[in-house]
């Protein structure tokens, strides 16, 4: 079993596999090389980078910049260039989604908890609880520049919607500096490749079927990926069931309630993982119009209902 800060390296056929845990997900790196020294360098480099990003932007780590912002009580907090660029990306996502995607919606975690493995509902919020918190979901009231950010009192930011995909892209950049060998970086199903495998073969990527509990629908989907990135968003792992109704973890920042009538999962491809991830999430936020949204954007995607 992998502990929080352990890294395992194994060899299978023509691949080395690096595995570790981070961001509440199993993570792996596949590399086609026979150079064990390069593999060991890559294992250290990638795992350190993922853990660095997790520690820096986790809302659960009291020492993170995210926590410092969330507990600032309306005071200015100094930020670096990396954080500034992530905030800029969050601003773009807010504008593109017409406010449906809002990283200040993190405050809603006080009433919505999707941490049950079975989806069993331990606590289900009422409309009054949600409406009280909606007063503190307001990205336009967040003031920031290249040097600092001011978050109004009682508001909270959550980088969870972009952090893992950002980490994939960062790891791929670092990996390319170490070696020209074909590499796949996979952080909990959000992944990217440096290019095709040896002999110009595509990587074979399995996408979990969200309806695996339904008889006759347990088969995963296999996607061939030779370049770019792939990300999946859906409710296969994080959801609640209340009175027979399934509520996924993707929440409409305007209403405070989970999206309804959306596909169970959406997988998209894009040049970078952070792009693929936000496209999948923005599509889910369209509910029943998810597929139409992606078709209009001319995006390659797979949706399962």
C-alpha positions as CSV (number, residue, x, y, z in Angstrom):
1,X,0.0,0.0,0.0
2,X,1.2,3.5,-0.9
3,X,1.4,5.9,2.0
4,X,1.0,9.7,1.6
5,X,4.6,10.3,0.7
6,X,5.8,7.1,-0.9
7,X,6.7,6.5,-4.5
8,X,6.7,3.0,-6.1
9,X,8.6,2.2,-9.3
10,X,7.9,-1.0,-11.2
11,X,8.6,-2.4,-14.6
12,X,6.2,-4.1,-17.0
13,X,7.0,-5.1,-20.6
14,X,8.5,-2.0,-22.3
15,X,7.2,0.5,-19.6
16,X,8.3,1.7,-16.3
17,X,5.4,2.7,-14.0
18,X,5.8,5.3,-11.2
19,X,2.9,5.3,-8.7
20,X,2.0,7.5,-5.7
21,X,-1.0,9.1,-4.0
22,X,-1.8,12.8,-4.1
23,X,-4.8,15.1,-4.3
24,X,-7.1,12.3,-2.9
25,X,-6.3,10.2,-6.0
26,X,-4.0,7.4,-7.2
27,X,-1.4,8.9,-9.5
28,X,0.9,7.2,-12.1
29,X,3.5,8.0,-14.6
30,X,4.3,5.6,-17.5
31,X,7.6,6.0,-19.3
32,X,9.1,4.0,-22.2
33,X,12.8,3.7,-21.5
34,X,15.4,1.3,-20.3
35,X,17.3,4.0,-18.4
36,X,16.6,3.3,-14.7
37,X,18.4,6.4,-13.7
38,X,16.1,8.6,-15.8
39,X,13.1,6.8,-14.3
40,X,14.3,7.5,-10.8
41,X,14.9,11.1,-11.6
42,X,11.4,11.4,-13.1
43,X,9.8,9.7,-10.1
44,X,11.3,12.2,-7.7
45,X,10.6,15.2,-9.9
46,X,7.0,14.5,-10.7
47,X,5.9,13.3,-7.2
48,X,7.6,16.4,-5.6
49,X,5.8,18.7,-8.0
50,X,2.4,17.2,-7.5
51,X,2.8,17.3,-3.7
52,X,4.1,20.9,-3.9
53,X,1.0,22.0,-5.8
54,X,-1.3,20.1,-3.4
55,X,0.3,21.6,-0.3
56,X,0.3,25.1,-1.8
57,X,-3.4,25.1,-2.9
58,X,-5.2,22.7,-0.7
59,X,-8.0,24.2,1.3
60,X,-7.5,21.4,3.9
61,X,-3.9,22.4,4.7
62,X,-3.8,25.3,7.2
63,X,-0.4,26.4,5.9
64,X,-1.4,26.6,2.2
65,X,-1.8,29.9,0.4
66,X,-5.5,28.9,-0.2
67,X,-6.1,28.6,3.6
68,X,-4.2,31.9,4.2
69,X,-6.5,33.7,1.7
70,X,-9.6,32.0,3.2
71,X,-8.7,33.1,6.7
72,X,-7.5,36.6,5.9
73,X,-10.7,38.3,7.2
74,X,-10.7,40.8,4.4
75,X,-7.0,41.8,4.6
76,X,-4.5,41.8,1.8
77,X,-2.6,38.6,1.3
78,X,0.7,38.5,-0.7
79,X,0.7,36.1,-3.7
80,X,3.3,35.0,-6.2
81,X,3.2,34.8,-10.0
82,X,2.0,31.2,-10.1
83,X,-1.0,32.1,-7.9
84,X,-1.8,35.2,-9.9
85,X,-1.9,33.2,-13.2
86,X,-4.2,30.6,-11.6
87,X,-6.5,33.4,-10.4
88,X,-6.5,34.8,-14.0
89,X,-7.5,31.4,-15.3
90,X,-10.3,31.2,-12.8
91,X,-11.5,34.6,-13.9
92,X,-11.6,33.4,-17.6
93,X,-13.6,30.3,-16.5
94,X,-16.0,32.5,-14.6
95,X,-16.6,34.7,-17.7
96,X,-16.8,31.7,-20.1
97,X,-19.4,30.0,-17.9
98,X,-21.4,33.2,-17.2
99,X,-20.8,32.7,-13.5
100,X,-21.7,29.0,-13.3
101,X,-18.1,28.2,-12.5
102,X,-16.9,30.3,-9.6
103,X,-14.0,29.3,-7.3
104,X,-15.5,31.4,-4.5
105,X,-18.2,28.7,-4.3
106,X,-15.9,26.8,-2.0
107,X,-17.9,28.1,0.9
108,X,-20.7,25.8,-0.1
109,X,-18.7,22.8,1.2
110,X,-20.0,23.8,4.6
111,X,-23.4,22.3,3.6
112,X,-22.6,19.9,0.8
113,X,-20.4,16.8,1.6
114,X,-19.7,14.2,-1.0
115,X,-17.3,12.1,1.0
116,X,-19.3,8.9,1.4
117,X,-18.0,6.0,-0.7
118,X,-21.6,4.6,-1.2
119,X,-23.2,8.0,-1.7
120,X,-25.2,7.5,1.4
121,X,-26.5,10.9,2.5
122,X,-25.5,11.7,6.1
123,X,-26.5,15.4,5.9
124,X,-28.6,17.0,3.2
125,X,-28.9,20.8,3.2
126,X,-32.1,22.7,3.1
127,X,-32.8,25.7,0.8
128,X,-32.4,28.2,3.7
129,X,-28.9,26.9,4.5
130,X,-27.8,27.2,0.9
131,X,-29.3,30.6,0.4
132,X,-27.4,32.0,3.4
133,X,-24.1,30.9,1.9
134,X,-24.9,32.2,-1.6
135,X,-24.4,35.7,-0.2
136,X,-20.7,34.7,0.0
137,X,-20.3,33.3,-3.5
138,X,-19.3,36.3,-5.5
139,X,-16.1,36.1,-7.6
140,X,-16.4,39.7,-8.9
141,X,-16.0,41.0,-5.4
142,X,-12.5,39.4,-5.1
143,X,-9.8,42.0,-5.7
144,X,-6.3,40.8,-6.9
145,X,-3.3,41.8,-8.9
146,X,0.2,40.4,-9.5
147,X,1.2,41.0,-5.9
148,X,-1.8,40.5,-3.6
149,X,-5.4,39.4,-3.2
150,X,-8.2,40.7,-1.0
151,X,-11.0,38.3,-0.2
152,X,-14.1,39.7,1.5
153,X,-14.9,38.3,4.9
154,X,-16.7,35.0,5.1
155,X,-15.8,34.1,1.6
156,X,-13.7,31.1,0.6
157,X,-11.8,30.1,-2.5
158,X,-11.4,26.5,-3.7
159,X,-8.8,25.7,-6.4
160,X,-10.0,22.1,-6.5
161,X,-11.7,22.6,-9.9
162,X,-8.4,23.4,-11.7
163,X,-5.6,22.2,-9.4
164,X,-5.2,18.6,-10.5
165,X,-5.3,19.4,-14.2
166,X,-2.7,22.2,-13.6
167,X,-0.5,19.7,-11.9
168,X,-0.6,17.3,-14.8
169,X,0.5,20.1,-17.2
170,X,3.3,21.2,-14.8
171,X,4.6,17.6,-14.5
172,X,4.6,17.1,-18.3
173,X,6.7,20.3,-18.7
174,X,9.2,19.1,-16.1
175,X,9.3,15.6,-17.6
176,X,10.2,16.9,-21.1
177,X,13.2,18.7,-19.6
178,X,14.5,15.3,-18.2
179,X,14.1,13.1,-21.2
180,X,12.8,12.7,-24.8
181,X,11.3,9.2,-23.9
182,X,7.5,8.9,-24.4
183,X,5.7,9.7,-21.1
184,X,2.1,9.6,-19.8
185,X,1.2,11.5,-16.6
186,X,-2.1,10.4,-15.0
187,X,-3.4,12.1,-11.9
188,X,-6.6,10.4,-10.9
189,X,-7.9,10.0,-14.5
190,X,-6.8,13.5,-15.7
191,X,-3.8,12.9,-17.9
192,X,-1.5,14.1,-20.7
193,X,1.2,12.6,-22.9
194,X,4.4,13.9,-24.3
195,X,3.5,12.3,-27.7
196,X,3.0,8.9,-29.2
197,X,4.6,5.8,-27.8
198,X,7.6,4.2,-29.5
199,X,7.0,3.1,-33.1
200,X,4.3,5.8,-33.3
201,X,1.8,3.8,-31.4
202,X,-1.0,5.6,-29.4
203,X,-1.3,5.2,-25.6
204,X,-4.4,3.1,-24.7
205,X,-6.3,4.9,-22.0
206,X,-9.2,3.4,-20.1
207,X,-12.1,5.6,-19.0
208,X,-14.2,4.2,-16.1
209,X,-17.8,3.5,-16.9
210,X,-19.9,5.5,-14.4
211,X,-22.8,3.1,-14.9
212,X,-20.7,0.0,-13.8
213,X,-23.3,-0.8,-11.2
214,X,-25.9,-1.3,-13.9
215,X,-26.0,-4.9,-15.2
216,X,-24.5,-5.2,-18.7
217,X,-22.8,-1.8,-18.5
218,X,-19.6,-2.5,-16.6
219,X,-17.2,-2.2,-19.5
220,X,-14.8,0.7,-19.5
221,X,-14.1,2.7,-22.6
222,X,-10.7,2.6,-24.3
223,X,-9.4,5.8,-25.9
224,X,-6.3,6.0,-28.1
225,X,-4.2,9.1,-27.3
226,X,-1.1,10.2,-29.2
227,X,-0.9,13.8,-28.2
228,X,-2.3,16.4,-25.9
229,X,-4.4,15.7,-22.8
230,X,-7.6,14.1,-21.6
231,X,-9.8,14.9,-18.6
232,X,-13.0,13.4,-17.2
233,X,-15.6,15.1,-15.1
234,X,-18.6,13.4,-13.6
235,X,-20.3,11.9,-10.5
236,X,-19.0,8.3,-10.6
237,X,-17.1,8.7,-7.3
238,X,-18.6,11.8,-5.6
239,X,-22.4,12.0,-5.2
240,X,-25.2,11.8,-2.8
241,X,-28.5,9.8,-2.9
242,X,-31.5,11.3,-1.2
243,X,-35.0,9.8,-1.6
244,X,-33.8,7.9,-4.6
245,X,-32.5,11.0,-6.4
246,X,-28.7,11.1,-7.3
247,X,-26.9,14.5,-6.7
248,X,-23.5,14.8,-8.3
249,X,-20.7,16.9,-6.8
250,X,-20.6,19.5,-9.6
251,X,-22.6,22.5,-8.2
252,X,-24.1,25.5,-10.0
253,X,-22.5,28.4,-8.3
254,X,-25.5,30.6,-9.0
255,X,-28.1,28.4,-7.3
256,X,-25.9,26.5,-4.8
257,X,-27.5,23.2,-5.9
258,X,-25.9,20.3,-7.9
259,X,-26.5,20.3,-11.6
260,X,-29.4,18.1,-12.8
261,X,-30.0,16.2,-16.0
262,X,-26.3,16.3,-16.9
263,X,-24.4,13.2,-18.2
264,X,-23.0,10.9,-15.6
265,X,-19.5,11.6,-17.1
266,X,-17.9,13.7,-19.8
267,X,-14.4,13.1,-21.2
268,X,-12.8,15.7,-23.3
269,X,-9.4,16.1,-25.1
270,X,-7.4,19.3,-25.5
271,X,-3.8,20.4,-26.0
272,X,-3.4,20.9,-22.2
273,X,-5.0,19.1,-19.3
274,X,-6.2,22.3,-17.6
275,X,-8.1,23.1,-20.8
276,X,-9.6,19.6,-21.1
277,X,-10.6,19.7,-17.5
278,X,-12.4,23.0,-17.5
279,X,-14.2,22.1,-20.8
280,X,-15.6,18.9,-19.2
281,X,-16.7,20.8,-16.1
282,X,-18.3,23.7,-18.1
283,X,-20.1,21.1,-20.2
284,X,-21.5,19.4,-17.1
285,X,-22.7,22.8,-15.8
286,X,-24.9,23.0,-18.9
287,X,-27.0,20.1,-17.6
288,X,-29.1,18.5,-20.3
289,X,-27.4,20.7,-22.9
290,X,-23.9,19.4,-22.1
291,X,-23.3,17.6,-25.4
292,X,-24.7,20.6,-27.4
293,X,-22.3,22.9,-25.6
294,X,-19.2,20.8,-26.6
295,X,-20.4,20.2,-30.1
296,X,-20.7,24.0,-30.6
297,X,-17.2,24.4,-29.3
298,X,-16.0,21.8,-31.8
299,X,-14.5,19.7,-29.0
300,X,-13.8,16.0,-29.2
301,X,-15.6,14.4,-26.3
302,X,-17.4,11.3,-25.0
303,X,-20.4,11.5,-22.8
304,X,-22.2,8.8,-20.8
305,X,-25.7,9.2,-19.3
